[in-house]
Amino acid sequence: MWMTSWKKRLAFTLVSVVAVLGAAAGQAVAAPSSADDVQPQVIGGTPAAQGEFPWIVRLSMGCGGSMITQQLVLTAAHCVPATGPNTSITATLGAIDLQDPNRIVVRSDYVHRAPGAGGPPGDDWALIRLEHPVDVPTVPIATTPDLDSGTFTVAGWGAATEGGPQQRFLLKAQVPFIDDAQCQSAGSDYLDLVPAEEICAGNWTAGGVDTCQGDSGGPLLNKDANGEWVLIGTTSWGIGCARPQNPGVYMQASYFHEAIHAAAASLGPRCAPAVNTNATAIPDVGEITSDLAVTCDGNASGQTRVEVNINHSYRGDLIIDLIAPDGTSYRLKNAKGDDGADDINESYTVNASSEVATGTWHLRVRDMFRGDTGSLKNWRLTV
């Protein structure tokens, strides 16, 4: 999935860390430096359906990931730099098409890299905390090896041919389990396989199906007895893509689940969403202010999210502002230019990164014209 040695895999990752989602963002994508460079894309795959893997993530450095909580992405350690604050990564999710206008795009605020990463093979996992929670389903991590065999499913936006371009649309494929002894018999870098920490999978005899360049960190999946997806591992490395007797190698989540869950607990939510459910009538040609108390370290996010639900017979009458604890006002909605339909059930995003998060935030709703009334049902703030 990446290169033919750990050091080369890591070096390529840091160089091409801007690849895939960079392509989605219109940035230039550097080609691999040689035929032996990185290989984690889904080769031999078929298009995934919208919503089939709602927790899968595309990362701006050209890797994949999976939402294991609504704020934490599990990916490969070789995809990220050192542990610490990090706002340079962009996660795209909620769509199989990286150019879907309804896709969700969220920036990171912290990276936790597995303590043993960067040394010998194994320990190839990391967590990326997003700057705010995202309302998408999550996928559970395998906690026992019961599902660590059989036929797995992989998915990603990586190349569909070795050394080929990244994909705009999500692809999926099935790859059979390969036991450790057979995997090591491939020789070369496979002799360094860490059986307890890594799983091999692929079509041993014929090749033709594999993850590849750009799929690193993406999911290796199996279904439990109830038919629900379980995350068995993440795409890690391999020699080339889909070559016979050169299978893909994946981080084995059942071995690392305690460490992953402990790291997730230590990161926790950066700022828990605050909700005001007190319904308040909006007077005709009048205004109301609804308050929310927030306790959270540091400043608010550059993507502070405000979800507003209002019943109103003519939404074009309304102006809505978010007011920070220091009195700074952020316009969410103007009356002018509104289409005049009924009700408001919208999510707004503002850059409030200059504001201290802790304090009382206010939602102000003003009715500017006579003849229609309504009420604020509730609102939710994630700073």
TARANOR-V637905 format. One record per residue. N is the residue number from 1. SS is DSSP state (alpha for helix, beta for strand, coil for the rest). NEAR is the number of other ideal C-beta (glycine too) atoms within 10 Angstrom. D_FIRST is the distance of its C-alpha to the first C-alpha in Angstrom with 1 decimal. Layout:
BEGIN
n=N ss=SS near=NEAR d_first=D_FIRST
n=N ss=SS near=NEAR d_first=D_FIRST
END
This chain:
BEGIN
n=1 ss=coil near=34 d_first=0.0
n=2 ss=coil near=31 d_first=3.7
n=3 ss=coil near=26 d_first=6.6
n=4 ss=coil near=19 d_first=9.0
n=5 ss=coil near=16 d_first=10.9
n=6 ss=alpha near=21 d_first=11.1
n=7 ss=alpha near=9 d_first=13.6
n=8 ss=alpha near=18 d_first=11.8
n=9 ss=alpha near=26 d_first=8.8
n=10 ss=alpha near=19 d_first=11.7
n=11 ss=alpha near=17 d_first=13.7
n=12 ss=alpha near=24 d_first=11.5
n=13 ss=alpha near=25 d_first=11.1
n=14 ss=alpha near=13 d_first=14.9
n=15 ss=alpha near=14 d_first=15.6
n=16 ss=coil near=23 d_first=13.8
n=17 ss=coil near=20 d_first=14.6
n=18 ss=coil near=17 d_first=16.9
n=19 ss=coil near=28 d_first=14.9
n=20 ss=alpha near=32 d_first=14.7
n=21 ss=alpha near=26 d_first=17.7
n=22 ss=alpha near=19 d_first=19.3
n=23 ss=alpha near=22 d_first=19.4
n=24 ss=alpha near=21 d_first=21.0
n=25 ss=coil near=13 d_first=23.4
n=26 ss=coil near=7 d_first=24.4
n=27 ss=coil near=13 d_first=22.9
n=28 ss=coil near=8 d_first=21.6
n=29 ss=coil near=16 d_first=17.9
n=30 ss=coil near=13 d_first=17.1
n=31 ss=coil near=12 d_first=15.3
n=32 ss=coil near=19 d_first=12.6
n=33 ss=coil near=14 d_first=14.7
n=34 ss=coil near=12 d_first=13.8
n=35 ss=coil near=9 d_first=12.2
n=36 ss=coil near=17 d_first=10.1
n=37 ss=coil near=21 d_first=8.9
n=38 ss=coil near=35 d_first=5.7
n=39 ss=coil near=35 d_first=3.8
n=40 ss=coil near=36 d_first=3.7
n=41 ss=coil near=34 d_first=7.9
n=42 ss=coil near=32 d_first=9.9
n=43 ss=beta near=29 d_first=11.0
n=44 ss=coil near=20 d_first=14.3
n=45 ss=coil near=25 d_first=15.1
n=46 ss=beta near=10 d_first=18.5
n=47 ss=beta near=12 d_first=19.9
n=48 ss=coil near=20 d_first=20.2
n=49 ss=coil near=10 d_first=23.8
n=50 ss=coil near=14 d_first=25.1
n=51 ss=coil near=10 d_first=25.4
n=52 ss=coil near=14 d_first=23.2
n=53 ss=coil near=23 d_first=20.8
n=54 ss=coil near=16 d_first=23.1
n=55 ss=coil near=23 d_first=21.4
n=56 ss=beta near=26 d_first=18.0
n=57 ss=beta near=27 d_first=17.5
n=58 ss=beta near=30 d_first=16.1
n=59 ss=beta near=29 d_first=16.2
n=60 ss=coil near=23 d_first=17.7
n=61 ss=coil near=23 d_first=15.2
n=62 ss=coil near=28 d_first=12.6
n=63 ss=beta near=34 d_first=11.0
n=64 ss=beta near=32 d_first=12.1
n=65 ss=beta near=29 d_first=14.4
n=66 ss=beta near=26 d_first=17.2
n=67 ss=beta near=23 d_first=20.9
n=68 ss=coil near=20 d_first=22.2
n=69 ss=coil near=19 d_first=25.5
n=70 ss=coil near=16 d_first=27.0
n=71 ss=coil near=26 d_first=26.3
n=72 ss=beta near=23 d_first=23.1
n=73 ss=beta near=29 d_first=19.5
n=74 ss=beta near=30 d_first=17.0
n=75 ss=beta near=30 d_first=13.6
n=76 ss=coil near=32 d_first=11.3
n=77 ss=alpha near=28 d_first=13.4
n=78 ss=alpha near=30 d_first=11.3
n=79 ss=alpha near=30 d_first=12.0
n=80 ss=coil near=30 d_first=15.7
n=81 ss=coil near=16 d_first=18.5
n=82 ss=coil near=10 d_first=21.1
n=83 ss=coil near=17 d_first=23.0
n=84 ss=beta near=9 d_first=25.9
n=85 ss=beta near=11 d_first=27.3
n=86 ss=coil near=17 d_first=25.0
n=87 ss=coil near=14 d_first=26.1
n=88 ss=coil near=14 d_first=23.6
n=89 ss=coil near=26 d_first=21.0
n=90 ss=beta near=18 d_first=21.7
n=91 ss=beta near=23 d_first=20.6
n=92 ss=beta near=22 d_first=21.3
n=93 ss=beta near=22 d_first=21.9
n=94 ss=coil near=21 d_first=24.5
n=95 ss=coil near=19 d_first=23.7
n=96 ss=coil near=24 d_first=21.3
n=97 ss=beta near=14 d_first=22.4
n=98 ss=coil near=20 d_first=21.4
n=99 ss=coil near=12 d_first=24.8
n=100 ss=coil near=15 d_first=26.8
n=101 ss=coil near=6 d_first=29.9
n=102 ss=coil near=8 d_first=29.9
n=103 ss=coil near=15 d_first=26.4
n=104 ss=beta near=15 d_first=26.6
n=105 ss=beta near=19 d_first=25.5
n=106 ss=beta near=24 d_first=25.9
n=107 ss=beta near=17 d_first=25.4
n=108 ss=beta near=20 d_first=24.3
n=109 ss=beta near=21 d_first=26.9
n=110 ss=beta near=19 d_first=25.2
n=111 ss=beta near=24 d_first=22.0
n=112 ss=beta near=22 d_first=21.8
n=113 ss=beta near=24 d_first=19.1
n=114 ss=coil near=21 d_first=18.9
n=115 ss=coil near=12 d_first=21.5
n=116 ss=coil near=15 d_first=19.6
n=117 ss=coil near=19 d_first=16.4
n=118 ss=coil near=15 d_first=15.9
n=119 ss=coil near=9 d_first=17.3
n=120 ss=coil near=10 d_first=16.0
n=121 ss=coil near=19 d_first=12.9
n=122 ss=coil near=24 d_first=13.7
n=123 ss=coil near=23 d_first=15.5
n=124 ss=coil near=35 d_first=12.4
n=125 ss=coil near=31 d_first=14.4
n=126 ss=beta near=27 d_first=16.7
n=127 ss=beta near=25 d_first=19.4
n=128 ss=beta near=27 d_first=20.5
n=129 ss=beta near=23 d_first=24.2
n=130 ss=beta near=27 d_first=25.4
n=131 ss=coil near=23 d_first=28.8
n=132 ss=coil near=23 d_first=30.3
n=133 ss=coil near=20 d_first=29.7
n=134 ss=coil near=21 d_first=28.6
n=135 ss=coil near=13 d_first=30.3
n=136 ss=coil near=14 d_first=27.5
n=137 ss=coil near=11 d_first=26.7
n=138 ss=coil near=17 d_first=24.4
n=139 ss=coil near=18 d_first=22.3
n=140 ss=beta near=14 d_first=23.3
n=141 ss=beta near=21 d_first=21.1
n=142 ss=coil near=22 d_first=21.5
n=143 ss=coil near=14 d_first=24.1
n=144 ss=coil near=9 d_first=24.5
n=145 ss=alpha near=14 d_first=22.4
n=146 ss=alpha near=12 d_first=24.5
n=147 ss=alpha near=19 d_first=21.8
n=148 ss=coil near=20 d_first=18.9
n=149 ss=coil near=15 d_first=19.3
n=150 ss=coil near=12 d_first=20.1
n=151 ss=beta near=11 d_first=18.2
n=152 ss=beta near=24 d_first=15.9
n=153 ss=beta near=20 d_first=15.3
n=154 ss=beta near=34 d_first=12.2
n=155 ss=beta near=25 d_first=13.0
n=156 ss=beta near=34 d_first=12.1
n=157 ss=coil near=31 d_first=13.2
n=158 ss=coil near=35 d_first=10.1
n=159 ss=coil near=27 d_first=10.6
n=160 ss=coil near=20 d_first=12.2
n=161 ss=coil near=13 d_first=12.0
n=162 ss=coil near=20 d_first=9.8
n=163 ss=coil near=18 d_first=11.1
n=164 ss=coil near=17 d_first=13.1
n=165 ss=coil near=17 d_first=14.6
n=166 ss=coil near=24 d_first=13.7
n=167 ss=coil near=23 d_first=15.7
n=168 ss=coil near=13 d_first=18.9
n=169 ss=beta near=13 d_first=19.1
n=170 ss=coil near=24 d_first=17.0
n=171 ss=beta near=23 d_first=15.6
n=172 ss=beta near=20 d_first=15.2
n=173 ss=beta near=23 d_first=14.6
n=174 ss=beta near=16 d_first=15.4
n=175 ss=beta near=25 d_first=13.5
n=176 ss=beta near=15 d_first=15.8
n=177 ss=beta near=19 d_first=15.7
n=178 ss=beta near=22 d_first=15.4
n=179 ss=coil near=12 d_first=17.6
n=180 ss=alpha near=15 d_first=16.9
n=181 ss=alpha near=10 d_first=19.2
n=182 ss=alpha near=14 d_first=17.8
n=183 ss=alpha near=24 d_first=14.2
n=184 ss=alpha near=15 d_first=15.7
n=185 ss=coil near=13 d_first=17.7
n=186 ss=coil near=20 d_first=14.8
n=187 ss=coil near=10 d_first=15.9
n=188 ss=alpha near=10 d_first=14.5
n=189 ss=alpha near=19 d_first=12.1
n=190 ss=alpha near=23 d_first=12.2
n=191 ss=alpha near=10 d_first=15.8
n=192 ss=alpha near=14 d_first=15.0
n=193 ss=coil near=21 d_first=13.7
n=194 ss=coil near=16 d_first=15.9
n=195 ss=coil near=15 d_first=17.2
n=196 ss=coil near=12 d_first=18.9
n=197 ss=coil near=21 d_first=16.1
n=198 ss=beta near=23 d_first=13.0
n=199 ss=beta near=28 d_first=12.7
n=200 ss=beta near=26 d_first=11.1
n=201 ss=beta near=28 d_first=11.3
n=202 ss=coil near=31 d_first=11.4
n=203 ss=coil near=20 d_first=14.2
n=204 ss=coil near=17 d_first=15.0
n=205 ss=coil near=8 d_first=17.8
n=206 ss=coil near=11 d_first=17.1
n=207 ss=coil near=18 d_first=13.4
n=208 ss=coil near=14 d_first=13.5
n=209 ss=coil near=20 d_first=11.9
n=210 ss=beta near=31 d_first=8.3
n=211 ss=coil near=38 d_first=6.2
n=212 ss=coil near=32 d_first=4.9
n=213 ss=coil near=32 d_first=6.1
n=214 ss=coil near=35 d_first=8.4
n=215 ss=coil near=36 d_first=7.5
n=216 ss=coil near=36 d_first=6.7
n=217 ss=coil near=34 d_first=9.9
n=218 ss=coil near=35 d_first=10.8
n=219 ss=beta near=31 d_first=12.7
n=220 ss=beta near=27 d_first=12.6
n=221 ss=beta near=22 d_first=16.3
n=222 ss=beta near=19 d_first=19.3
n=223 ss=beta near=14 d_first=22.9
n=224 ss=coil near=12 d_first=25.8
n=225 ss=coil near=7 d_first=29.3
n=226 ss=coil near=6 d_first=30.3
n=227 ss=coil near=6 d_first=27.6
n=228 ss=coil near=9 d_first=26.0
n=229 ss=beta near=19 d_first=22.3
n=230 ss=beta near=21 d_first=21.1
n=231 ss=beta near=23 d_first=17.9
n=232 ss=beta near=27 d_first=16.5
n=233 ss=beta near=32 d_first=13.4
n=234 ss=beta near=33 d_first=10.7
n=235 ss=beta near=36 d_first=6.9
n=236 ss=beta near=30 d_first=6.0
n=237 ss=beta near=30 d_first=3.7
n=238 ss=coil near=31 d_first=4.2
n=239 ss=coil near=22 d_first=6.6
n=240 ss=coil near=22 d_first=6.7
n=241 ss=coil near=31 d_first=6.5
n=242 ss=coil near=27 d_first=9.2
n=243 ss=coil near=18 d_first=10.9
n=244 ss=coil near=14 d_first=13.7
n=245 ss=coil near=18 d_first=13.6
n=246 ss=coil near=24 d_first=10.0
n=247 ss=coil near=28 d_first=8.8
n=248 ss=beta near=31 d_first=6.0
n=249 ss=beta near=32 d_first=7.2
n=250 ss=beta near=29 d_first=8.8
n=251 ss=beta near=30 d_first=11.6
n=252 ss=beta near=26 d_first=14.8
n=253 ss=alpha near=27 d_first=17.2
n=254 ss=alpha near=21 d_first=20.3
n=255 ss=alpha near=22 d_first=20.3
n=256 ss=alpha near=24 d_first=19.9
n=257 ss=alpha near=16 d_first=22.0
n=258 ss=alpha near=10 d_first=25.1
n=259 ss=alpha near=14 d_first=23.6
n=260 ss=alpha near=23 d_first=21.9
n=261 ss=alpha near=13 d_first=25.2
n=262 ss=alpha near=10 d_first=27.2
n=263 ss=alpha near=20 d_first=25.3
n=264 ss=alpha near=18 d_first=25.6
n=265 ss=alpha near=9 d_first=29.3
n=266 ss=alpha near=9 d_first=29.8
n=267 ss=alpha near=18 d_first=28.4
n=268 ss=coil near=12 d_first=30.4
n=269 ss=coil near=16 d_first=31.4
n=270 ss=coil near=20 d_first=32.4
n=271 ss=coil near=24 d_first=35.4
n=272 ss=coil near=14 d_first=36.5
n=273 ss=coil near=17 d_first=37.7
n=274 ss=beta near=17 d_first=41.5
n=275 ss=beta near=12 d_first=43.4
n=276 ss=beta near=19 d_first=47.0
n=277 ss=coil near=9 d_first=48.3
n=278 ss=coil near=10 d_first=52.0
n=279 ss=coil near=13 d_first=53.1
n=280 ss=beta near=17 d_first=55.3
n=281 ss=beta near=12 d_first=57.7
n=282 ss=beta near=20 d_first=57.4
n=283 ss=coil near=13 d_first=60.9
n=284 ss=coil near=13 d_first=62.0
n=285 ss=coil near=13 d_first=62.0
n=286 ss=coil near=12 d_first=60.9
n=287 ss=beta near=14 d_first=57.9
n=288 ss=beta near=15 d_first=56.3
n=289 ss=beta near=13 d_first=54.0
n=290 ss=beta near=17 d_first=51.7
n=291 ss=beta near=12 d_first=50.3
n=292 ss=beta near=19 d_first=47.2
n=293 ss=beta near=11 d_first=47.0
n=294 ss=beta near=19 d_first=43.6
n=295 ss=coil near=10 d_first=42.8
n=296 ss=coil near=18 d_first=39.5
n=297 ss=coil near=9 d_first=38.7
n=298 ss=coil near=14 d_first=38.3
n=299 ss=beta near=15 d_first=38.5
n=300 ss=coil near=27 d_first=37.7
n=301 ss=coil near=26 d_first=34.5
n=302 ss=coil near=16 d_first=34.1
n=303 ss=coil near=18 d_first=33.3
n=304 ss=beta near=25 d_first=36.2
n=305 ss=beta near=21 d_first=36.4
n=306 ss=beta near=24 d_first=39.8
n=307 ss=beta near=16 d_first=40.2
n=308 ss=beta near=23 d_first=43.8
n=309 ss=beta near=17 d_first=45.6
n=310 ss=beta near=24 d_first=49.1
n=311 ss=beta near=17 d_first=51.6
n=312 ss=beta near=20 d_first=53.7
n=313 ss=coil near=11 d_first=55.8
n=314 ss=coil near=18 d_first=54.9
n=315 ss=alpha near=22 d_first=51.8
n=316 ss=alpha near=17 d_first=52.9
n=317 ss=alpha near=22 d_first=55.5
n=318 ss=beta near=25 d_first=53.0
n=319 ss=beta near=17 d_first=51.6
n=320 ss=beta near=23 d_first=49.0
n=321 ss=beta near=20 d_first=48.2
n=322 ss=beta near=24 d_first=46.2
n=323 ss=beta near=16 d_first=48.2
n=324 ss=coil near=21 d_first=46.6
n=325 ss=coil near=16 d_first=48.5
n=326 ss=coil near=9 d_first=50.0
n=327 ss=coil near=7 d_first=51.3
n=328 ss=coil near=12 d_first=48.8
n=329 ss=beta near=11 d_first=48.5
n=330 ss=beta near=17 d_first=45.4
n=331 ss=beta near=11 d_first=46.3
n=332 ss=beta near=21 d_first=44.3
n=333 ss=beta near=18 d_first=46.5
n=334 ss=coil near=13 d_first=49.4
n=335 ss=coil near=17 d_first=52.3
n=336 ss=coil near=7 d_first=52.6
n=337 ss=coil near=7 d_first=50.4
n=338 ss=coil near=15 d_first=49.5
n=339 ss=coil near=6 d_first=49.9
n=340 ss=coil near=10 d_first=52.4
n=341 ss=coil near=10 d_first=50.7
n=342 ss=coil near=13 d_first=51.4
n=343 ss=coil near=14 d_first=49.4
n=344 ss=beta near=21 d_first=46.5
n=345 ss=beta near=11 d_first=43.3
n=346 ss=beta near=14 d_first=40.9
n=347 ss=beta near=13 d_first=38.2
n=348 ss=beta near=16 d_first=38.7
n=349 ss=beta near=16 d_first=36.6
n=350 ss=beta near=20 d_first=38.3
n=351 ss=coil near=12 d_first=37.4
n=352 ss=coil near=23 d_first=39.4
n=353 ss=coil near=16 d_first=37.5
n=354 ss=coil near=11 d_first=40.9
n=355 ss=coil near=21 d_first=42.4
n=356 ss=beta near=16 d_first=42.7
n=357 ss=coil near=21 d_first=41.1
n=358 ss=coil near=17 d_first=43.8
n=359 ss=beta near=16 d_first=47.0
n=360 ss=beta near=11 d_first=48.6
n=361 ss=beta near=26 d_first=47.0
n=362 ss=beta near=17 d_first=49.1
n=363 ss=beta near=23 d_first=48.7
n=364 ss=beta near=15 d_first=51.6
n=365 ss=beta near=25 d_first=52.5
n=366 ss=beta near=17 d_first=55.4
n=367 ss=beta near=22 d_first=57.3
n=368 ss=coil near=14 d_first=58.7
n=369 ss=coil near=12 d_first=60.9
n=370 ss=coil near=9 d_first=63.5
n=371 ss=coil near=10 d_first=63.4
n=372 ss=coil near=18 d_first=60.2
n=373 ss=coil near=17 d_first=59.1
n=374 ss=beta near=22 d_first=56.2
n=375 ss=beta near=15 d_first=54.5
n=376 ss=beta near=24 d_first=51.4
n=377 ss=beta near=17 d_first=49.8
n=378 ss=beta near=15 d_first=47.1
n=379 ss=beta near=23 d_first=44.6
n=380 ss=beta near=18 d_first=41.4
n=381 ss=beta near=22 d_first=40.2
n=382 ss=beta near=27 d_first=36.8
n=383 ss=coil near=31 d_first=37.2
END
